[in-house]
């Protein structure tokens, strides 16, 4: 049986309007366009940390062990990535609002 269908993700997986990321053997599907683009904009190392932290709920120590990194590096990558994501999403939202105005 299909792995994604068995978890209720069959329809999401088969559609093409999502962003797919793979980290440490885990597949992450992001349907929200803005979040998917923001994650795609991050460097791979930072994106991996964010996906493991917020999609799997791993703490910095668990992420460090999973990715074979120093915990302090993971902490820095997480906090700097969150700022970068915030900036990207604010700009994304502002751009959408500006396009709607005449």
Buried (B, 14 or more C-beta within 10 A) or exposed (E): EEEBEEEEBBEBBEEEEBBEBEBEEEEBBBEEEBBBBBBEBBEEEBBBBBBBBBBBEBEBEBBBEBBEBEBEBBBBBBEBBBEBBEEBBEEBEEEEEEEEEE
